Amino acid sequence: GGAVNGPAIIINCTFYGNKAKRGTGGAFQGKGRILNSIFYKNTAVKKGNDITAEGNLKIDFSLFNYSSGGVDVGTNIVMGDPKFVDPDNGDLHLRSDSPCIKKGKRLSLSGLKDAKNINIKPGVAGKKINMGADEAVLTSALKDYQPIPERIENNKTGLMWVKYSDSAGCNDGETLDWDKAMAFCEGLTYAGYSDWRIPNKEELTLQNDRHGNYWMMAEGQSQMSGGMQFNNGFSSFAYKTDNNYVCCVRAGSVPVAQ
């Protein structure tokens, strides 16, 4: 599967945007049991495919739209859009109008505790459990992030970054070598600002929807014969002649972890 392959018990998990290179199991392929979980926009070879059963697979109190194999489907299934807060930017909390709210099941399986409120105060959700990894989010919990067309701003740090990886602010999704990437950000005028720069690792980590190798700034990098690249939370050395993606940031700064 694009995320999980093999026998598993999956409870209160969210699978979004996973991709499998073969024709089955966009997010999960195997046997076991699935409860209180959300599968949305997962694909296998570019076609919708959330779940593929291999053996006995039971699923209930969950949202999914595409499955294959002999899935034992319960009577408490939701289909359609789960209505995440901002999935394009990695915010998979449920909106207040989500069909997944209060549609989960409190668990009494041996060795498992009931699902707990993750992002809201105890008691707000009542006795019902929501589907997915996170409970419905209160509007007040979104105050730290301000989604704006073309850009995202973190109100705690003042950091702003380009929203879409294929936009003009990210060189239309085309790769560049290090020198050209530096020149691109320094010369960029975008969304009304002209003080853009290459981000550091921590600033790229905030942009958790980036996929692929991205140029990043590291301490003492001006003395290096190469650059640094970032992919899925990991950084590594790259030659300045390598071609990586670039997405610029501006204002604020996130301290580099020691």
C-alpha positions as a printed Julia matrix, in Angstrom:
258×3 Matrix{Float64}:
   0.0     0.0     0.0
   0.97    3.64   -0.45
   1.15    4.1     3.35
   0.59    0.71    5.03
   1.17   -2.76    3.59
   0.4    -5.88    5.61
  -1.8    -7.0     8.51
  -2.86   -4.13   10.77
  -5.42   -2.8    13.22
  -6.07    0.84   12.28
  -8.0     3.01   14.72
  -8.59    6.79   14.56
  -6.12    7.37   11.74
  -6.24    9.72    8.76
  -4.8     8.77    5.38
  -4.76   11.6     2.84
  -3.03   11.96   -0.52
  -1.0     8.74   -0.43
   0.14    7.22   -3.71
   0.92    3.62   -4.63
   3.03    2.89   -7.69
   1.15   -0.31   -8.49
  -2.53   -0.67   -9.22
  -3.86   -1.37   -5.73
  -3.67   -0.13   -2.14
  -3.42    3.65   -2.49
  -3.25    4.01    1.32
  -3.66    0.5     2.78
  -3.25   -3.03    1.46
  -3.64   -6.02    3.75
  -5.95   -7.63    6.25
  -7.12   -6.73    9.74
  -9.55   -4.19   11.12
 -10.21   -0.5    10.48
 -12.3     1.69   12.81
 -12.9     5.43   13.2
 -10.56    6.29   10.34
 -10.58    8.52    7.27
  -9.21    7.64    3.82
  -9.41   10.44    1.25
  -7.78   11.23   -2.11
  -5.45    8.24   -2.04
  -4.47    6.85   -5.43
  -2.89    3.81   -7.04
  -1.31    4.46  -10.45
  -3.13    7.83  -10.53
  -6.56    6.24   -9.98
  -8.65    6.57   -6.84
  -7.95    3.64   -4.52
  -8.01    4.0    -0.74
  -8.05    0.4     0.5
  -7.27   -3.02   -0.97
  -8.11   -6.15    1.02
  -5.71   -9.09    1.11
  -7.43  -11.62    3.34
 -10.05  -10.83    5.97
 -10.4    -7.04    6.28
 -13.22   -5.48    8.3
 -13.94   -1.76    8.2
 -16.61    0.24   10.0
 -17.24    3.71   11.45
 -14.93    5.17    8.79
 -14.9     7.33    5.67
 -13.53    6.05    2.37
 -14.56    6.25   -1.27
 -12.63    3.55   -3.14
 -11.82   -0.04   -2.23
 -10.95   -3.3    -3.94
 -10.77   -6.93   -2.89
 -13.12   -8.61   -0.45
 -13.59   -5.82    2.09
 -16.1    -6.64    4.85
 -17.86   -3.27    5.08
 -19.95   -2.4     8.14
 -23.13   -0.35    8.27
 -21.59    2.87    9.63
 -19.59    4.01    6.61
 -19.43    7.61    5.39
 -18.5     8.5     1.8
 -17.6    11.78    0.14
 -15.5    14.74    1.3
 -14.44   14.66    5.0
 -14.14   18.47    4.87
 -10.69   19.04    6.35
  -9.77   22.56    7.45
  -6.95   23.13    4.92
  -5.69   19.86    3.38
  -3.57   21.61    0.74
  -1.38   22.9     3.57
  -1.43   19.83    5.78
  -4.23   20.81    8.17
  -6.36   17.68    8.39
  -8.49   18.78   11.31
 -12.21   18.42   10.71
 -14.33   21.45    9.95
 -17.46   21.97   12.02
 -19.59   20.84    9.05
 -17.64   17.6     8.49
 -19.73   14.44    8.04
 -17.16   12.63   10.23
 -18.01   14.52   13.42
 -19.57   12.33   16.13
 -19.73    9.4    13.69
 -17.0     7.31   15.3
 -17.35    4.59   17.91
 -16.08    4.58   21.49
 -13.82    1.58   21.85
 -13.88   -1.12   24.44
 -11.37   -3.47   22.84
  -8.99   -5.18   25.24
  -5.82   -3.16   25.75
  -7.14   -0.09   23.94
  -8.24    3.16   25.53
 -11.08    5.27   24.2
 -10.09    7.86   21.65
  -9.45   11.18   23.38
  -9.94   14.78   22.35
  -6.66   15.89   20.84
  -7.15   19.52   19.96
 -10.16   20.63   21.97
 -10.91   20.84   25.68
 -12.35   17.74   27.39
 -16.1    17.61   27.18
 -16.51   19.86   24.13
 -16.99   16.91   21.8
 -19.47   15.24   24.11
 -19.68   11.47   24.37
 -19.43   10.8    20.65
 -16.08   10.19   18.93
 -15.06   11.78   15.65
 -13.49    9.83   12.81
  -9.86   10.45   11.95
  -6.66   11.24   13.79
  -7.77   14.59   15.2
 -11.04   15.67   16.73
 -12.89   18.66   15.25
 -10.85   21.79   15.81
 -12.16   24.92   17.49
 -11.98   28.09   15.43
  -9.77   29.65   18.12
  -7.17   26.93   17.56
  -6.61   28.2    14.02
  -5.45   31.65   15.14
  -1.76   30.83   14.65
  -2.13   30.28   10.92
  -3.67   32.73    8.5
  -4.41   31.22    5.07
  -4.26   33.85    2.33
  -4.5    33.25   -1.41
  -0.96   32.61   -2.74
   0.71   32.51    0.7
   0.52   31.22    4.28
   1.51   33.25    7.34
   2.36   31.91   10.79
   1.2    34.55   13.22
   3.47   33.33   16.03
   6.71   33.81   14.11
   5.66   36.22   11.36
   7.05   33.76    8.83
   5.33   33.79    5.45
   5.77   31.19    2.72
   4.47   30.57   -0.77
   1.35   28.4    -0.63
   1.45   26.41   -3.87
   4.54   24.46   -4.97
   3.69   24.94   -8.65
   3.1    28.69   -8.42
   5.26   31.53   -9.69
   6.57   31.97   -6.13
   8.11   28.49   -6.37
   9.49   28.93   -9.89
   6.37   27.26  -11.33
   7.44   23.97   -9.76
  10.61   23.79  -11.87
  14.0    22.85  -10.37
  17.07   25.11  -10.25
  20.71   24.76   -9.29
  21.87   26.47   -6.08
  23.07   29.77   -7.54
  19.94   30.2    -9.64
  17.71   29.3    -6.67
  19.43   31.95   -4.53
  19.07   34.54   -7.28
  15.44   33.53   -7.82
  14.4    34.17   -4.2
  16.46   37.36   -3.89
  14.89   38.75   -7.06
  11.36   37.5    -6.43
   8.44   39.92   -6.23
   5.37   37.93   -5.23
   2.06   38.5    -3.42
   3.01   42.15   -2.94
   6.43   41.51   -1.32
  10.01   41.59   -2.61
  12.08   40.45    0.42
  11.93   36.7    -0.15
  14.8    34.3     0.71
  15.79   30.61    0.85
  14.32   28.96    4.0
  16.23   27.0     6.64
  15.34   23.44    7.68
  12.94   24.45   10.45
  11.12   26.85    8.14
  10.75   24.13    5.52
   9.48   21.71    8.17
   6.53   24.05    8.8
   5.6    23.63    5.14
   4.65   19.99    5.6
   3.0    19.62    2.2
   6.26   19.88    0.21
   7.28   16.72   -1.65
  10.69   16.27   -3.28
  14.13   17.81   -2.73
  14.08   21.51   -1.83
  16.99   23.89   -1.41
  17.52   25.07    2.18
  19.94   27.39    3.95
  22.26   25.96    6.61
  24.57   27.63    9.11
  27.95   28.4     7.54
  26.68   27.41    4.13
  28.31   30.37    2.36
  31.69   28.74    3.01
  30.62   25.38    1.63
  31.35   24.12   -1.86
  27.79   22.8    -2.04
  24.29   23.43   -0.78
  21.83   21.6     1.43
  18.65   19.88    0.33
  15.56   18.95    2.33
  13.11   16.11    1.73
  10.36   14.9     4.05
  12.03   16.13    7.24
  15.58   15.05    6.35
  18.44   17.23    5.14
  21.52   16.19    3.18
  24.45   17.67    1.28
  23.92   18.6    -2.35
  26.29   19.93   -4.97
  25.54   23.46   -6.1
  25.21   22.12   -9.64
  22.38   19.79   -8.55
  18.85   20.77   -9.44
  16.29   20.98   -6.61
  12.96   22.69   -6.06
  12.83   26.09   -4.41
  10.07   27.73   -2.37
  10.89   31.07   -0.78
   9.97   32.53    2.61
   9.95   36.07    3.98
   9.78   38.04    7.25
  10.03   36.43   10.66
  12.31   33.46   11.24
  12.16   30.1    12.95
  15.24   29.45   15.12
  17.52   26.7    13.9
  17.46   23.72   16.24
  20.75   23.11   18.04
